[in-house]
């Protein structure tokens, strides 16, 4: 089977800024490609160069060196108008579109395709309606943009990018400032659109948990250490995410796909639980109280207290001093100080 | 449901016609309406002087008011969109102060005179040139600063400062100028639509119509600019070129109107808001034509109010425009949250 053609491909790309004679390189030797039908999430700490990379891909700033090809042709060979038909963006910029209807706002995305006065033809109207339906705000078409919630406004901007009919859509933190429901909706929507409309979608985000669930690929950007690209699971299981944030007290939990502060355990305890969920949350509670949790059958740890959790209201603690039963985490944790064995 | 755009076009056109007719009928000298119509039809007037009054004073004045109102309002709209600021207009941003300084240099330093609007041809051209250079220089300075300073309130303050600096420069010029020069400059500064004779009218009309046509041609990029510069760029708009065209258009229109009619305040600021309140949209496809028509109607109305004292004399234009403009601005500021246009 042929590998599908990349929508955009970077080879030995250096990105950064030129101010006067001074060249400030943010990243060098970047190699990457985006494929149609895939949702890619760009992850990285603040200041790792995500925005610079997105701006370079959107051709809003030129690469310092290397090749950047859009559909097999250097991006610099495209005219502004051609480019606007190939790359659509959703930004975090403040707009003054409050006085436009949602329909008018989305219709602005047709500008690369309309004539000198931007008149919409029947086909344009049809595309706007389709896009409004695709992002699920067709019922809001004639509301003012100012009346939309933040999530709906983001959907409208995505619809704007859709009607641009670009094979590549770049989004700069589309889930920032949104509540949980909107975040999930937006990410899910983008995942669906990538697959259904066969577009390459790249977004930068800090919502790592969602990215790990919905991204087909991840781009991990680390300051001065380049970028790792790959299918989400490959990267997780190879330990690439462990080093994404170079901070000694932040650890990646491969099992649950979350970052958490390192456990500074002063005390140890053996733990046994009826199921995975109970095990996870018991560990969570104990970690927060500075316990290191060990498996109950770990060799040479018989002297440590053992906590057996059979259900959320049946927690049994075995210590050298005897046995005690608790009916809730609250009562267990109140006694946390007493059953500790310092190591 | 809001009435359609064509409803506003027709209603406003009717208003413009009505007010235009009223301007022809009203004046310091009481001429019966039937006489005015007869004179306009080319028949001999009942009194010798009446023909001159109608053709040399009333017709040019009404046409000038119509054109100046349109161009001041359109300038205000363009500037409000470009600077994303509801309080932008040629006078607040110091553009008309720049034009004033240019005119002052010609009238005061050059010792020219504009008494009675009968300016010699060369003086006439040098006044326009002075106004144009002054306004385009200030506009260019402000556009340059707007790329450095993102905060639009700061930009307005800079505009106001430019206004102060130019007025102090003008005061200095006044100090050294001849009494005749000072007199004609003060008269010019009060603002009036009677500075153009019938002979100059065709040229003036052509110049304004060119500027207005340029504004109409900018409708598509103006709509894109509602999304902010980065989105506009992504939609294929050449920012640099669009900014330059906007600079030239507003500079041109402001220069011409200011040179002939003096620095007229508030029409450019208030009329775009009136148009937004009427149409309920920020979409320039309808907003720009409605602003243009509403501007003409407003200016004709103001001119009519100036003529109210009849044989007692004429009220200076700049005494009337704030009375109409200021309440509109106050209303917009107080109801800002409800009106959406700049959210």
Contacts between the chains, C-beta under 8 A, distances in Angstrom:
chain1	res1	chain2	res2	distance
A	58	B	234	6.4
A	60	B	230	6.6
A	60	B	233	6.3
A	60	B	234	7.5
A	80	B	233	7.9
A	80	B	236	5.0
A	80	B	237	7.7
A	80	B	238	5.8
A	81	B	236	4.4
A	83	B	236	7.1
A	84	B	234	6.2
A	84	B	235	5.4
A	84	B	236	3.2
A	85	B	236	7.7
A	87	B	234	7.0
A	88	B	234	6.9
A	89	B	230	7.4
A	89	B	231	7.0
A	89	B	234	4.6
A	91	B	228	7.7
A	91	B	230	5.7
A	91	B	231	6.3
A	93	B	227	7.7
A	93	B	228	4.5
A	93	B	230	5.5
A	93	B	231	6.5
A	94	B	228	6.6
A	95	B	226	6.5
A	95	B	227	4.9
A	95	B	228	5.2
A	95	B	231	6.9
A	96	B	81	7.8
A	96	B	84	4.8
A	96	B	226	5.4
A	96	B	228	7.5
A	96	B	282	7.2
A	96	B	341	7.5
A	96	B	342	5.4
A	96	B	343	7.3
A	97	B	226	5.1
A	97	B	227	6.2
A	97	B	282	7.0
A	98	B	282	7.5
A	98	B	340	3.9
A	98	B	341	6.0
A	98	B	342	6.5
A	98	B	343	3.2
A	99	B	276	6.4
A	99	B	280	7.6
A	99	B	281	6.0
A	99	B	282	3.4
A	99	B	339	7.5
A	99	B	340	5.0
A	99	B	341	3.7
A	99	B	342	7.6
A	99	B	343	7.9
A	100	B	226	6.6
A	100	B	281	6.6
A	100	B	282	5.2
A	100	B	283	5.8
A	101	B	281	7.0
A	101	B	283	7.9
A	104	B	281	7.1
A	104	B	283	5.0
A	108	B	223	6.0
A	108	B	224	6.2
A	108	B	226	7.6
A	108	B	227	6.4
A	108	B	235	6.7
A	109	B	235	7.3
A	111	B	220	6.5
A	111	B	223	7.6
A	111	B	224	5.8
A	111	B	235	4.5
A	111	B	236	6.5
A	111	B	237	7.7
A	112	B	235	6.0
A	112	B	236	4.7
A	114	B	220	7.6
A	116	B	217	7.5
A	116	B	220	6.9
A	117	B	219	6.3
A	117	B	220	6.1
A	117	B	285	7.9
A	118	B	219	6.9
A	118	B	220	3.9
A	118	B	223	6.5
A	118	B	285	7.4
A	144	B	340	4.9
A	145	B	340	7.6
A	145	B	343	8.0
A	146	B	340	3.5
A	146	B	343	4.3
A	147	B	340	7.3
A	164	B	235	7.5
